[in-house]
Amino acid sequence: MKKLLLILAVVVIGWIALKSLGKEDSPPARPVASLPSNAPPAIPQKEATAGSALNKAFPDGSGDFKVVFTQEKDGFSQADLTKAGTRVATLSVSDTAANPAARDKFKTATRKISGYPAAPVGSQGTAVLVGDRYQVQVRSLQPSFTTQDREAWLAKFDLARLAR
């Protein structure tokens, strides 16, 4: 039994020694690229705007349309847009302060919705950037929910509230 414990101890010590030697051979860490000086720095996700505060900017349902909140966390809120009980789109607001790269798609935007730069998000989404911080997006879930429908629903958000 003592021999078995001694062998086990030697193996463990040898393994630890090999691991520590491997660390010396690893390449030096590369410096992290910094953001351009005109871009606001990223903040930790937990410091992003509370999801409950973002909810207040969402439009109310009207007619056959209902807005049903599905997700809320720091820096993000999402709702389903339903028409006569069928999900036709998702609506979302995200605080890009925790993810500055999310603003990049708006740098070359030539289109505006309610005065804010607008950009396509894939083939089924449209988004606006409010106050160089909040991305408001509408994504189609049904082919009948068109680009024009997405733009109309983006205009229904309280974008001025987000800008403040």
Backbone hydrogen bonds, N-H to C=O, Kabsch-Sander energy under -0.5 kcal/mol:
donor,donor_aa,acceptor,acceptor_aa,energy
5,L,1,M,-2.0
6,L,2,K,-2.2
7,I,3,K,-2.5
8,L,4,L,-2.3
9,A,5,L,-2.4
10,V,6,L,-2.1
11,V,7,I,-2.3
12,V,8,L,-2.4
13,I,9,A,-2.4
14,G,10,V,-2.5
15,W,11,V,-2.4
16,I,12,V,-2.4
17,A,13,I,-2.3
18,L,14,G,-2.3
19,K,15,W,-2.3
20,S,16,I,-2.1
21,L,17,A,-1.7
22,G,18,L,-1.9
23,K,19,K,-1.1
24,E,20,S,-0.8
24,E,21,L,-0.6
25,D,21,L,-1.0
26,S,22,G,-0.6
26,S,23,K,-0.6
39,A,36,P,-2.0
43,I,97,A,-1.8
47,E,44,P,-2.2
48,A,45,Q,-1.9
53,A,50,A,-0.7
54,L,50,A,-1.6
55,N,51,G,-1.9
56,K,52,S,-0.6
56,K,53,A,-0.6
57,A,54,L,-1.8
58,F,55,N,-1.6
65,F,62,S,-2.4
66,K,82,T,-2.2
68,V,66,K,-0.6
68,V,80,D,-2.6
69,F,67,V,-0.5
70,T,78,Q,-2.6
71,Q,78,Q,-1.8
73,K,76,F,-2.7
75,G,49,T,-3.5
76,F,73,K,-2.4
77,S,93,V,-1.9
78,Q,71,Q,-2.8
79,A,91,L,-2.8
80,D,68,V,-3.1
81,L,89,A,-3.2
82,T,66,K,-2.7
82,T,80,D,-0.6
83,K,86,T,-2.7
84,A,64,D,-1.8
86,T,83,K,-1.8
88,V,81,L,-3.0
89,A,81,L,-1.5
90,T,139,R,-2.2
91,L,79,A,-3.1
92,S,137,Q,-2.4
93,V,77,S,-2.3
94,S,135,Q,-2.4
95,D,75,G,-2.7
96,T,94,S,-0.8
96,T,133,R,-2.9
98,A,95,D,-0.9
99,N,96,T,-1.0
102,A,99,N,-2.1
103,R,100,P,-1.8
104,D,101,A,-1.5
106,F,103,R,-1.8
107,K,104,D,-1.7
109,A,106,F,-1.2
111,R,118,A,-0.6
113,I,116,Y,-2.5
116,Y,113,I,-2.0
118,A,111,R,-2.8
119,A,127,A,-2.5
121,V,125,G,-2.4
125,G,121,V,-0.9
126,T,138,V,-2.1
127,A,119,A,-2.5
128,V,136,V,-2.3
129,L,117,P,-1.9
130,V,128,V,-0.6
130,V,134,Y,-3.2
133,R,130,V,-1.9
134,Y,130,V,-2.6
135,Q,94,S,-2.6
135,Q,133,R,-0.5
136,V,128,V,-2.6
136,V,134,Y,-0.6
137,Q,92,S,-2.8
137,Q,135,Q,-0.5
138,V,126,T,-2.6
139,R,90,T,-2.5
140,S,124,Q,-3.2
141,L,88,V,-3.0
142,Q,88,V,-1.1
145,F,142,Q,-1.8
146,T,144,S,-1.0
150,R,146,T,-2.4
151,E,147,T,-2.5
152,A,148,Q,-2.2
153,W,149,D,-2.3
154,L,150,R,-2.2
155,A,151,E,-1.9
156,K,152,A,-0.7
157,F,153,W,-0.6
157,F,154,L,-1.1
158,D,57,A,-2.8
159,L,157,F,-1.8
162,L,158,D,-1.4
163,A,159,L,-2.2
164,R,160,A,-1.4
